[in-house]
Amino acid sequence: MNLTRIGLENRAKAVANRTSAVRRAGASGFAAQMSQMADTVTISGQAPQEAGRVSQAAGPGVILPADSIQTKLEKLQKIAEAADYAGMDYEEIYCAIWDRYQKAFGGKMPAITSCLIGGEDWAEINNQFVREVNQAVYDPLFREIADETGLQKGTPEFSEYWREHYGRRFSAAALGYGGMTAEEQEQAVREKYAGRHSLYDFASMMGELSDLGAFSGKMGDSAAFSFLNMVQRELARQYFPDSENGCPSDGEWARVMYQPFDAGKFAQKLKESLKDARFENWGLDIRNVFDNAIDSLLSALA
């Protein structure tokens, strides 16, 4: 099954379960600029627009910049419970939910859903988003496919049907890459992040590439899952070598995420980790696959 969202929730849960309860501290600099993207998040009942979409739900709801993460999540949950998506297709619903979370969390969703940086709070944001799109988009769509075709989720036939008819269409539309081929999407992401060299930019780029299926499309879901886990662990080791449990808090990540990111140094550390890693029962040369993926990332960050 080629659904990044499910894998992201599993990875985020693993991070959250190992992370201390220290809450994310407010970041300055670029973080402050991003938080000014929207003074408030106002939810209306209009249909989403192709350009400049606005978050959609039935009923009133205002999320303020000063709200804590937990307050924002509670408000988003209430908005979801009151949402009326009548007349909207699944792509529009997915985009509406994505836009709500983007506005609520200062445009940081690509970095948050990458599950590469951030602690317990960011994991909770990702997990709630995943649950919401599962409930409003994927679960009902899976049932419709089963009713129409007889195909059941989890079977090879269903996975093939999904790739042919849906793939990463919803994520691509939400990120602004709808209508592009996979190659065009990846090139567009590289161009978007060219010249942006902070750790936050790296995580955001990785989040977009992951959502678009750039990794799973080249190496398969299981290998992509393992590769991203390796990247996450190496980032934690590189930035927090003295961390007791290897799971920095949101506050610790906030203090480093806007610092310059040395792509060459990181790629070298990844390759060293790859040499020491143990891979068993893989049906492909996983070391070579990961090595090529690291080289591809390095070229993207050049």
Phi, psi and omega in degrees: 000130188257062182239104181300323186304319181294316178296322179297319179295319180296317179293319180295322177297320179298319178295312183297322182292336181260356187267144177289170185275009178295127184274155184295130177277156179292133178266159180246191177064235182300326179299317180295322179297319181292325181291345178273001181301326178215124180292322176218162173250112180251129183261127180239182182252015180283158175285148182295146180261152180297319177247137179064049182299153175240152180295144187237140169186157176277144177092159182284157176181128178229125177251124185261149178303328182283348179298143174291165178301317180295322178295317178299317180296320178296319179293319178297323178295318179295321177297318180298319181294332181264357187295139176237108184258023180302134178084358180256142175275174187294327177295317179295321179296314179301314181297322179297317180293315178302314181298321178301312181291323177302314181289322181294327185244035168064030178076017186264007187301321177303319178290320181296313183282351174294332183061024180263329178228168182093157182248223187298319182296313180295325176297320179294321177299310180301314184296320179292321177299315179300314180298321183292315180289329175298313183291319186269337187239294192291313183300310179294327178292319177300319180294320178297317179298318179296318180293322185278327187242343185082000182278137182251136178305139180100351178262153178302324181294321178294317180300319179294318178299316181297314180299321183287322188257336185230305182056232179253033185301319183292313179298318180299318180294317181296325182275352179094016181246021181297144178084356180266156171286168179301319180294319178294321178297313181297319178295321179296322178294316179301317180293322180299320185261005177299131179081002178252112196237029174267164176300321178300317179297318179299313180296321179295317178298315180296322179297318179293315180299319179295314179299328181277356179081020183295327180275310181295329179293334182264331186232357182092158185298313184295316180293320178297318178301313181292321180297314180294326175297319179297319178297315181298316180295319181292323176299315180297318179294319184290318184271337183225065184297338182260008180297132184293319184247004179073013182231084181299154179279171176299321180296320179295317178296321181299330182283344184240347192291342179256011174282158178302142181252119180273096185295320181296315179297317182294317179299320179296318178296323178297317180295323177294320177296324180297324180296325184271349184286152177252125179236124181231148174062033174264140180271019179208165178285084189294326179297316180293321179298313180294320179299317177295323179295322177295317178297321179295320177296318181298319179292326179293330184266358183294000000 
